[in-house]
Amino acid sequence: MSTSEETKVTKPVIEDRIYVGNVDFKATEDELKELFQDLKVTEVEIPFKENTRGDKVFKRHLGFAFVQFENKDDADKAIATYNGQKFQRRNIFIKKAVPPPTEEEKKERVEAFKAKREEIKKAKEQKKAEAKKKREEATADAATTANGESATTDSTPAIPDGTPSKDTIFITNLDYKVNVKTLNSLFKELKPKWIHVPSRRVPYNRRGRGGKFRKPFNKGIAFVKFSNEETQKQAVAEFNGKEVNGREIIVDIAIDSRIPKEGSTEEDVDDEENAEANSNGN
C-alpha cells in the first residue's frame, strides 16, 4: 500500500459533521435543514459553482452538502435514520465528513491525475502507431503481390513473373485518398502518358444515402507510364521516398506482366481530367 493510500484510509473523520451525497440540485439549505429538524443542526452548507453567461452569474449546486450538528450523537442519529432515504427526488447517502484536503494532498491529487492522463495518452498513441504499422504492412504485402513478387517469406526469392518494364513505374505505400489527378500533378514535369490507380470495391452497405455510389479509396498502389525508359528511371530516382499526403511513397520499376492494360476511361490522365471538367461544367 502506498503512502497516499495509507493517508486516505487513516484520515480522521469529523464526528459531529456529516457529508450528504446525491442531493437534488434544486434543494436549498433550508429544505435540507428541515429534513433534520428533530436533531440539533447548527449549520448546513451546499457547495456551488458560479457560471457566467453574458452579464448574468448563475449558481449551480454540486450535488452534495455538509451538515454540522451540536454533538456526535446527533450526527450518528442522522446517519442511522436518513442514510438511503429519499429526499425530494433522490435517495441520499450519508457518512461522516472528513477534513478538507491540505495543500500537499491537493498537489498529490493533481500530480496523480496528470500521471494517469499521460498514461492514457501514451497508451492511445501506442495503439494508434501499432494500427498504422499493420495498415502499412498490409499495403506492402498487397503491393508486392500486385507487382508480381511473391508475398511469402521463403529464404529463396521468387522470380518475378515477367520482365522489368521500359517505361512504367510501380508505386506503393500510397495514401488511400490519392487519385489520378494527384499523381498527374506530382509527375507533371515528366509528362506521364498514362496513370492507373486501382480502387477498392465499395460494399453496398457502405455507399452513400439511398445507395448512391460513393467514390472508393485506392488500394495503396499505382502504375505510371512515361514516354521512354530515361524518363521512367528519372521518376524512380527523383520520387522514391518522396512524401505524398503524409506518407513516403515507394517508387520502383514495374513488371510488364502485371501492368494493367491502357485505355480505361476512368484511369486515363486526359479522360479523367475531361470528365472532371464536364462535371464541374454541369
LINZI-V826922 format. One line per field, one symbol per residue. ss: DSSP state (~ for helix, > for strand, _ for the rest). phi: phi as a letter, one per 30 degrees, with the letter a starting at -180 (. if undefined). Layout:
ss=???
phi=???
This chain:
ss=__~~~~~~~~__>>>>>>>>>_______~~~~~~~_____>>>>>__>>>>>>__>>>>>>__>>>>>>__~~~~~~~~~~~___>>__>>_>>>>>>____~~~~~~~~~~~~~~~~~~~~~~~~~~~~~~~~~~~~~~~~~~~~_________________>>>>>>>>>_______~~~~~~~_~~~___>>>__>____~~~__~~~______>___>>>>___~~~~~~~~~~~___>>__>>_>>>>>>~~~__________~~~~~~~~~~~~~_
phi=.ddddddddcddccdcbccccidedcdcddddddecddcdccabbcebbcccbiccccccdcibabbccdaddddddddddcdiddbhcbddbbaddcddddddddddddddddddddddddddddddddddddddddddddddddcjcdddcddcdddedkcedcbbcbcbidddcdbeddddddcedchddabbbecddceedcdddiiddcedddcibabbccdadddeddddddcdiddbhibddccbddcedcddddjdedcdeddddddddddddd
